[in-house]
Amino acid sequence: MDIARFRRRLLEIEAELATLDPRVPGTTERAGELREEIAALADEQRQHSTALGARAFGELVAPTGHDAPVEKVDQFIDSFAGEYPTAQPSANEDPR
């Protein structure tokens, strides 16, 4: 689901929640259904974002979920960090 449809559906859910009357029978069940739908939409959006991130990093991030460690990216960064020193001595300093 793209972000526009995701946001539109969340706004629809928000509008429906605003109109629910707790005195009407079945309102609690409907609110629970909407809560579950929001959780499912959020999970779907996280998966979509993870997949997009994986493609953006050239598949260096495995699309396994938003809580998954990104060790592959860290390894990639570490491999370059060893090749390029972060601090270089100035021309007046002794390089020892």
C-alpha angles and dihedrals in degrees: 000000000000121000095255094057090043093054093043091053092047090052090050090051091047090052092049092049090052091056097048115114113210090209093063115091113251095026093114091051092048091049089051091051090051091048090053091048090052090051091049092048091049092049091049090049091050090051091048092049092047091052091049090049091051091054092046091055093047093257091304090128114061109226095234101127142296094278095050117115116251096217093145091060091047090051090050092051092045091053090059095040090064093052097050118048113220097215126039124192116251120247091259096050126091105247092219 
